[in-house]
Amino acid sequence: MTAILSTSRDTIYPDSDGQPMADSTKQFRWTVTIKENLEILFAEQPDVFVSGTLLWYPVEGDNTLRLAHDAMELKGDCCQGNKLVAIDEMNGWVSPHLTIRFVLNEVQSSY
């Protein structure tokens, strides 16, 4: 049997997969703390989007493949002087402003 994926704009993408948002209260608190502090930090930058527990559909037209990451595919720029310069390698990069290390992991899905 071959599945045909629809690329129609009529595909409905549910905003919940019925799974719990966090494994524990402690994990949920950290998610909210980090999300809210990043929102405050970037409040004046309209090109920055901060979200938490975002349900993502990576293939247009396929509402059966869904992922809920802590972070998505990542690109970054760093301010050097008065201009932004692309960060060549985000994996392991430490933000001089946030003082956090970015670590990229391969996406695992149980769907």
URFENRA-V25006 format. One record per residue. N is the residue number from 1. RES is the residue in one small letter. PSI is psi in whole degrees, 0 to 359 (999 if undefined). OMEGA is omega in radians with two decimals (none if undefined). BURIAL is I if it has 9 or more other C-alpha atoms within 8 Angstrom, else O. Layout:
{{N RES PSI OMEGA BURIAL} {N RES PSI OMEGA BURIAL}}
//
This chain:
{{1 m 131 -3.14 O} {2 t 131 3.09 O} {3 a 135 3.09 O} {4 i 124 3.14 O} {5 l 133 3.10 O} {6 s 135 3.02 O} {7 t 15 3.14 O} {8 s 146 3.07 O} {9 r 359 -3.13 O} {10 d 357 3.14 O} {11 t 132 3.12 I} {12 i 126 3.13 O} {13 y 101 3.14 O} {14 p 149 3.13 O} {15 d 9 3.06 O} {16 s 143 3.07 O} {17 d 7 3.11 O} {18 g 2 3.13 O} {19 q 152 3.10 O} {20 p 147 -3.09 O} {21 m 323 -3.11 O} {22 a 156 -3.14 O} {23 d 336 -3.10 O} {24 s 166 3.08 O} {25 t 321 3.13 O} {26 k 316 3.11 O} {27 q 317 3.13 I} {28 f 316 3.14 I} {29 r 318 3.11 O} {30 w 319 3.11 O} {31 t 312 -3.13 I} {32 v 317 -3.14 I} {33 t 312 -3.13 O} {34 i 314 -3.14 O} {35 k 310 -3.09 I} {36 e 322 3.11 O} {37 n 324 3.05 O} {38 l 323 3.07 I} {39 e 317 3.11 I} {40 i 314 -3.11 O} {41 l 320 -3.06 O} {42 f 18 -3.06 O} {43 a 328 -3.10 O} {44 e 5 -3.12 O} {45 q 100 -3.07 O} {46 p 346 -3.14 O} {47 d 8 3.12 O} {48 v 128 3.11 O} {49 f 126 3.12 O} {50 v 131 3.13 O} {51 s 164 3.07 O} {52 g 147 -3.13 O} {53 t 48 -3.12 O} {54 l 126 3.08 O} {55 l 126 -3.01 I} {56 w 134 3.07 O} {57 y 100 -3.02 I} {58 p 342 -3.13 O} {59 v 114 3.14 O} {60 e 133 3.13 O} {61 g 350 3.13 I} {62 d 101 -3.13 I} {63 n 9 3.09 I} {64 t 337 3.08 O} {65 l 113 -3.11 I} {66 r 147 -3.12 I} {67 l 148 3.03 I} {68 a 93 -3.11 O} {69 h 165 2.89 I} {70 d 333 3.10 O} {71 a 153 -3.12 O} {72 m 186 3.13 O} {73 e 137 -2.88 O} {74 l 129 2.99 O} {75 k 151 -3.13 O} {76 g 158 3.04 O} {77 d 151 3.12 O} {78 c 138 -3.14 O} {79 c 123 3.05 O} {80 q 108 -3.03 O} {81 g 238 3.14 O} {82 n 21 3.12 O} {83 k 160 3.09 O} {84 l 135 3.13 O} {85 v 133 -3.13 O} {86 a 139 3.06 O} {87 i 119 -3.07 I} {88 d 315 -3.08 O} {89 e 109 -3.13 O} {90 m 330 -3.09 I} {91 n 115 -3.14 O} {92 g 353 -3.13 I} {93 w 139 3.11 I} {94 v 123 3.13 O} {95 s 125 3.10 I} {96 p 336 -3.13 O} {97 h 314 -3.10 O} {98 l 341 -3.03 O} {99 t 43 3.04 O} {100 i 150 3.13 O} {101 r 134 3.09 O} {102 f 122 -3.13 I} {103 v 122 -3.12 O} {104 l 131 3.10 O} {105 n 151 3.06 O} {106 e 138 -3.10 O} {107 v 130 3.06 O} {108 q 134 3.14 O} {109 s 140 3.10 O} {110 s 7 -3.09 O} {111 y 999 none O}}
//
